[in-house]
C-alpha cells in the first residue's frame, strides 16, 4: 500500500473531524489539528500555510508550503 500524500492525509483528518478552525478573518485562518497523539496549530497568513508540527525534523519539510 502506498503512503498517503499530505493532501490525502489532510482530507482524511478533515473527514475524521480532527481539524477545528479557531479563527477566520481577512488576514488569517487558524486551526487546531489533532495528529499523532498531540494537537498542532496550523495557520494561513499572506498566502502561505504554516504549522508547528514536528515534521520539520524529518528529511522532508512541510512546515511552510503554499497552495
FISEFI-675057 format. One record per residue: residue number from 1; residue in one letter; x negated, y negated, z of N, C-alpha, C, CB in turn. Coordinates in pm, 1 decimal. Glycine has a CB too. Layout:
<recs>
+-----+-----+----------+----------+----------+----------+----------+----------+----------+----------+----------+----------+----------+----------+
:   n : res :      npx :      npy :      npz :     capx :     capy :     capz :      cpx :      cpy :      cpz :     cbpx :     cbpy :     cbpz :
+-----+-----+----------+----------+----------+----------+----------+----------+----------+----------+----------+----------+----------+----------+
: NUM :   A :        X :        Y :        Z :        X :        Y :        Z :        X :        Y :        Z :        X :        Y :        Z :
...
+-----+-----+----------+----------+----------+----------+----------+----------+----------+----------+----------+----------+----------+----------+
</recs>
This chain:
<recs>
+-----+-----+----------+----------+----------+----------+----------+----------+----------+----------+----------+----------+----------+----------+
:   n : res :      npx :      npy :      npz :     capx :     capy :     capz :      cpx :      cpy :      cpz :     cbpx :     cbpy :     cbpz :
+-----+-----+----------+----------+----------+----------+----------+----------+----------+----------+----------+----------+----------+----------+
:   1 :   X :    -83.8 :    118.3 :      0.0 :      0.0 :      0.0 :      0.0 :    -88.4 :   -124.9 :      0.0 :     95.4 :      0.3 :    122.0 :
:   2 :   X :    -54.7 :   -219.7 :    -87.1 :   -133.9 :   -342.8 :    -98.8 :   -106.1 :   -435.8 :     18.8 :   -103.2 :   -414.8 :   -231.9 :
:   3 :   X :   -206.7 :   -509.5 :     57.8 :   -192.4 :   -607.7 :    166.0 :   -103.3 :   -721.7 :    117.2 :   -332.3 :   -662.1 :    212.4 :
:   4 :   X :    -13.9 :   -770.3 :    203.8 :     75.3 :   -877.5 :    162.5 :      0.1 :  -1010.3 :    150.7 :    191.1 :   -890.9 :    261.4 :
:   5 :   X :     42.9 :  -1091.7 :     56.6 :    -18.4 :  -1222.1 :     38.5 :     29.6 :  -1315.3 :    149.3 :     14.8 :  -1280.2 :   -101.5 :
:   6 :   X :    -35.1 :  -1431.9 :    163.2 :      8.2 :  -1526.9 :    265.7 :    149.1 :  -1577.0 :    235.9 :    -89.7 :  -1645.5 :    274.8 :
:   7 :   X :    185.9 :  -1590.1 :    106.7 :    321.7 :  -1631.7 :     72.1 :    423.8 :  -1524.6 :    110.9 :    331.4 :  -1661.9 :    -78.0 :
:   8 :   X :    392.4 :  -1397.6 :     85.7 :    481.2 :  -1288.2 :    124.4 :    496.7 :  -1281.9 :    276.3 :    427.8 :  -1154.4 :     70.9 :
:   9 :   X :    386.7 :  -1301.5 :    347.2 :    390.1 :  -1298.7 :    493.2 :    474.8 :  -1414.1 :    546.3 :    247.1 :  -1305.7 :    551.1 :
:  10 :   X :    456.8 :  -1532.9 :    488.2 :    536.5 :  -1648.8 :    530.3 :    685.0 :  -1623.6 :    506.9 :    491.9 :  -1775.5 :    455.0 :
:  11 :   X :    719.5 :  -1565.6 :    392.8 :    860.1 :  -1534.3 :    363.9 :    914.7 :  -1431.0 :    462.2 :    875.0 :  -1482.6 :    219.7 :
:  12 :   X :    834.1 :  -1328.5 :    492.9 :    876.7 :  -1227.2 :    590.2 :    898.9 :  -1289.6 :    727.4 :    772.7 :  -1114.5 :    599.7 :
:  13 :   X :    804.5 :  -1374.3 :    771.7 :    818.2 :  -1441.6 :    901.3 :    944.7 :  -1526.9 :    904.7 :    694.4 :  -1529.0 :    930.1 :
:  14 :   X :    973.9 :  -1596.5 :    795.2 :   1093.9 :  -1678.6 :    788.7 :   1218.7 :  -1591.8 :    800.2 :   1096.9 :  -1759.4 :    658.5 :
:  15 :   X :   1224.4 :  -1481.7 :    727.3 :   1339.5 :  -1389.8 :    731.9 :   1355.7 :  -1324.6 :    868.8 :   1324.6 :  -1281.5 :    625.6 :
:  16 :   X :   1245.0 :  -1303.0 :    937.9 :   1248.9 :  -1240.8 :   1070.4 :   1276.3 :  -1341.5 :   1182.7 :   1117.8 :  -1169.7 :   1097.1 :
:  17 :   X :   1293.1 :  -1468.9 :   1148.7 :   1320.7 :  -1571.1 :   1249.4 :   1199.2 :  -1610.4 :   1331.4 :   1427.9 :  -1523.4 :   1341.0 :
:  18 :   X :   1080.9 :  -1590.5 :   1277.9 :    957.6 :  -1622.2 :   1351.2 :    912.8 :  -1766.4 :   1333.9 :    846.9 :  -1530.6 :   1306.9 :
:  19 :   X :    978.6 :  -1843.4 :   1246.8 :    939.9 :  -1982.2 :   1220.9 :   1048.0 :  -2074.2 :   1276.4 :    918.2 :  -2007.5 :   1068.1 :
:  20 :   X :   1009.2 :  -2159.9 :   1368.6 :   1100.7 :  -2255.5 :   1429.8 :   1052.8 :  -2396.6 :   1395.2 :   1109.2 :  -2234.9 :   1585.1 :
:  21 :   X :   1132.4 :  -2467.7 :   1316.5 :   1098.6 :  -2605.5 :   1279.7 :   1129.0 :  -2694.3 :   1399.5 :   1178.0 :  -2652.8 :   1152.2 :
:  22 :   X :   1030.3 :  -2770.6 :   1442.9 :   1047.5 :  -2855.7 :   1561.3 :   1057.9 :  -3003.7 :   1527.3 :    932.7 :  -2834.6 :   1656.7 :
:  23 :   X :   1013.7 :  -3041.6 :   1406.3 :   1025.4 :  -3182.6 :   1367.7 :   1019.6 :  -3196.5 :   1216.7 :    914.1 :  -3266.8 :   1433.2 :
:  24 :   X :   1107.9 :  -3279.3 :   1164.1 :   1104.0 :  -3315.5 :   1022.8 :   1130.7 :  -3464.7 :   1014.8 :   1208.4 :  -3233.2 :    937.9 :
:  25 :   X :   1041.2 :  -3537.3 :    951.3 :   1064.8 :  -3678.3 :    925.0 :    994.6 :  -3714.5 :    795.0 :   1015.0 :  -3767.4 :   1043.0 :
:  26 :   X :    994.2 :  -3840.5 :    759.8 :    935.3 :  -3884.1 :    632.5 :    786.4 :  -3855.0 :    621.5 :    958.1 :  -4031.3 :    613.7 :
:  27 :   X :    718.5 :  -3850.0 :    733.6 :    572.9 :  -3835.3 :    730.5 :    522.5 :  -3695.5 :    762.0 :    512.2 :  -3930.1 :    825.9 :
:  28 :   X :    604.8 :  -3610.8 :    823.9 :    552.8 :  -3480.1 :    865.0 :    662.8 :  -3377.1 :    885.1 :    473.0 :  -3494.1 :    992.5 :
:  29 :   X :    623.5 :  -3251.3 :    874.1 :    704.4 :  -3135.9 :    912.2 :    618.5 :  -3058.0 :   1010.8 :    747.8 :  -3046.8 :    785.9 :
:  30 :   X :    675.5 :  -3020.1 :   1124.2 :    602.5 :  -2944.1 :   1225.5 :    685.2 :  -2821.4 :   1261.1 :    573.1 :  -3031.3 :   1352.6 :
:  31 :   X :    620.4 :  -2706.1 :   1270.0 :    690.6 :  -2582.7 :   1304.5 :    603.0 :  -2496.0 :   1393.3 :    731.5 :  -2505.5 :   1177.6 :
:  32 :   X :    668.4 :  -2415.6 :   1475.4 :    601.0 :  -2312.9 :   1554.8 :    622.5 :  -2179.5 :   1485.0 :    654.6 :  -2309.2 :   1702.9 :
:  33 :   X :    516.4 :  -2100.2 :   1474.5 :    522.7 :  -1970.7 :   1407.7 :    478.4 :  -1863.9 :   1506.4 :    434.1 :  -1968.6 :   1279.2 :
:  34 :   X :    567.4 :  -1766.8 :   1532.4 :    533.1 :  -1655.8 :   1621.1 :    460.4 :  -1550.8 :   1538.3 :    660.8 :  -1595.4 :   1690.2 :
:  35 :   X :    332.0 :  -1536.5 :   1564.6 :    248.1 :  -1443.3 :   1489.8 :    212.1 :  -1323.3 :   1573.8 :    121.9 :  -1511.9 :   1440.9 :
:  36 :   X :     91.9 :  -1276.6 :   1559.2 :     43.3 :  -1157.2 :   1627.8 :     17.3 :  -1185.5 :   1775.8 :    -84.5 :  -1105.5 :   1560.5 :
:  37 :   X :    120.1 :  -1179.9 :   1856.0 :    105.9 :  -1195.6 :   1999.6 :     93.6 :  -1337.9 :   2050.0 :     -9.8 :  -1121.4 :   2043.4 :
:  38 :   X :    110.1 :  -1435.8 :   1963.6 :     97.4 :  -1575.5 :   2005.4 :    186.3 :  -1663.2 :   1918.0 :    -50.4 :  -1622.6 :   1997.4 :
:  39 :   X :    204.8 :  -1785.1 :   1962.1 :    278.4 :  -1883.7 :   1883.5 :    178.8 :  -1988.4 :   1835.4 :    394.4 :  -1949.3 :   1967.0 :
:  40 :   X :    179.2 :  -2012.0 :   1705.7 :     85.9 :  -2106.0 :   1644.1 :    163.0 :  -2224.3 :   1589.2 :      3.7 :  -2037.9 :   1532.2 :
:  41 :   X :     98.2 :  -2337.1 :   1581.2 :    158.5 :  -2459.9 :   1528.8 :    113.8 :  -2477.6 :   1385.3 :    119.6 :  -2584.2 :   1614.7 :
:  42 :   X :    207.3 :  -2511.4 :   1297.5 :    175.6 :  -2545.7 :   1159.6 :    241.3 :  -2678.8 :   1127.0 :    222.4 :  -2434.4 :   1061.0 :
:  43 :   X :    180.8 :  -2753.8 :   1038.1 :    236.0 :  -2885.3 :   1007.1 :    200.9 :  -2924.8 :    864.6 :    184.3 :  -2990.7 :   1106.1 :
:  44 :   X :    286.6 :  -3010.2 :    809.3 :    264.8 :  -3070.0 :    678.8 :    251.5 :  -3218.7 :    699.0 :    379.7 :  -3036.3 :    579.4 :
:  45 :   X :    147.6 :  -3275.7 :    641.3 :    124.9 :  -3419.3 :    651.0 :     45.2 :  -3462.4 :    528.4 :     50.2 :  -3456.9 :    783.8 :
:  46 :   X :     88.9 :  -3567.8 :    464.3 :     19.9 :  -3624.2 :    347.5 :     -1.8 :  -3520.5 :    236.6 :   -114.6 :  -3682.5 :    389.9 :
:  47 :   X :     98.5 :  -3434.0 :    215.5 :     91.9 :  -3337.4 :    106.6 :      9.0 :  -3213.8 :    132.6 :     39.9 :  -3402.8 :    -11.3 :
:  48 :   X :    -36.4 :  -3193.9 :    255.6 :   -120.9 :  -3079.2 :    290.1 :    -63.5 :  -3004.3 :    409.5 :   -264.8 :  -3124.9 :    320.4 :
:  49 :   X :    -63.8 :  -2871.5 :    400.8 :    -25.0 :  -2787.0 :    513.9 :   -149.4 :  -2750.4 :    592.8 :     49.6 :  -2658.8 :    465.9 :
:  50 :   X :   -137.3 :  -2749.2 :    725.5 :   -246.0 :  -2707.2 :    814.2 :   -187.2 :  -2624.4 :    927.1 :   -324.4 :  -2830.0 :    870.5 :
:  51 :   X :   -273.5 :  -2552.9 :    998.3 :   -226.1 :  -2477.6 :   1114.5 :   -340.1 :  -2462.8 :   1215.1 :   -171.8 :  -2337.8 :   1072.0 :
:  52 :   X :   -304.0 :  -2417.0 :   1335.7 :   -406.0 :  -2397.3 :   1438.7 :   -430.2 :  -2249.5 :   1468.2 :   -365.5 :  -2468.9 :   1566.4 :
:  53 :   X :   -397.3 :  -2162.9 :   1372.8 :   -418.4 :  -2019.2 :   1393.7 :   -566.9 :  -1985.4 :   1389.2 :   -342.1 :  -1937.2 :   1287.9 :
:  54 :   X :   -607.0 :  -1870.1 :   1442.3 :   -748.9 :  -1833.2 :   1446.0 :   -800.6 :  -1774.8 :   1315.1 :   -772.3 :  -1734.6 :   1556.1 :
:  55 :   X :   -721.7 :  -1775.3 :   1211.3 :   -764.1 :  -1716.4 :   1083.7 :   -891.0 :  -1781.4 :   1030.4 :   -652.8 :  -1729.1 :    980.4 :
:  56 :   X :   -918.5 :  -1903.2 :   1072.9 :  -1037.5 :  -1976.7 :   1029.8 :  -1165.8 :  -1896.9 :   1055.5 :  -1044.7 :  -2111.6 :   1101.6 :
:  57 :   X :  -1167.6 :  -1814.3 :   1157.9 :  -1288.0 :  -1740.1 :   1194.7 :  -1317.2 :  -1624.1 :   1098.6 :  -1274.1 :  -1687.1 :   1336.4 :
:  58 :   X :  -1221.9 :  -1590.9 :   1013.3 :  -1241.5 :  -1480.6 :    919.1 :  -1312.1 :  -1530.8 :    793.4 :  -1106.2 :  -1415.3 :    882.4 :
:  59 :   X :  -1336.9 :  -1439.3 :    699.3 :  -1409.4 :  -1477.2 :    578.4 :  -1328.0 :  -1567.8 :    486.2 :  -1451.1 :  -1353.6 :    503.2 :
:  60 :   X :  -1196.2 :  -1553.5 :    483.8 :  -1114.7 :  -1643.7 :    402.0 :  -1047.9 :  -1744.9 :    495.2 :  -1007.3 :  -1564.1 :    318.2 :
:  61 :   X :  -1042.3 :  -1867.0 :    453.3 :   -993.1 :  -1974.2 :    538.4 :   -860.5 :  -2027.8 :    487.1 :  -1095.5 :  -2086.5 :    547.0 :
:  62 :   X :   -755.0 :  -2009.9 :    563.5 :   -624.2 :  -2064.5 :    523.8 :   -586.4 :  -2182.6 :    613.0 :   -514.5 :  -1955.0 :    531.0 :
:  63 :   X :   -679.0 :  -2233.7 :    688.2 :   -648.0 :  -2339.8 :    785.1 :   -583.7 :  -2460.5 :    717.7 :   -775.0 :  -2383.3 :    858.8 :
:  64 :   X :   -630.4 :  -2497.6 :    601.2 :   -570.7 :  -2609.2 :    529.2 :   -551.4 :  -2567.0 :    383.7 :   -659.6 :  -2737.8 :    539.7 :
:  65 :   X :   -430.5 :  -2581.7 :    334.0 :   -403.2 :  -2549.2 :    196.2 :   -292.7 :  -2639.1 :    144.3 :   -365.3 :  -2401.7 :    181.3 :
:  66 :   X :   -286.5 :  -2654.6 :     13.6 :   -183.7 :  -2738.1 :    -47.0 :    -86.5 :  -2650.2 :   -124.1 :   -246.4 :  -2845.0 :   -139.8 :
:  67 :   X :     33.7 :  -2699.0 :   -137.6 :    137.2 :  -2626.2 :   -211.5 :    179.2 :  -2707.4 :   -329.4 :    258.4 :  -2593.9 :   -122.9 :
+-----+-----+----------+----------+----------+----------+----------+----------+----------+----------+----------+----------+----------+----------+
</recs>
